Amino acid sequence: MAVKHQSEIKINIGLDENKIPEEISWEAKDGGINNEASKAVMLSVWDHKKKDTLRMDLWTKDMPVDEMKQFYHQTLVSMADSFQRATDDQKMSATMRDFCDYFAEKLELKK
């Protein structure tokens, strides 16, 4: 199948003198995102040759810990949803969501 359209997602990281992230911004013009500021990013890429995941987790110095906990929780929930769409494994998706509820409870994220 021939590629009919190229889409680009850009992540820009502003570093301090010690190469610690100070600013993060991203854009995805096809999605209507133009130079949007962020405090954290998690990126996973599947290397099909090595059968391994390549990862990049970055956050700025001023990312509040309470927001980091919420970011992780929401990422875990979205991974459970994505896992269900990708595999149609209802049982494991439900198990993942149970863990997300436990995670939120232990971190007192749910009010």
Number of C-alpha atoms within 10 A of each C-alpha: 3 4 5 5 5 6 8 10 11 12 15 14 19 12 13 11 7 6 9 14 18 16 18 20 17 17 17 15 13 11 10 8 11 13 15 12 13 16 19 19 16 12 10 10 10 11 10 8 6 7 8 10 11 10 11 9 9 15 19 18 13 11 13 11 9 10 13 14 16 16 16 15 19 14 14 17 19 14 15 22 17 13 16 17 12 9 10 12 11 14 10 14 20 14 12 19 18 14 16 20 16 12 17 18 12 10 13 11 14 10 5
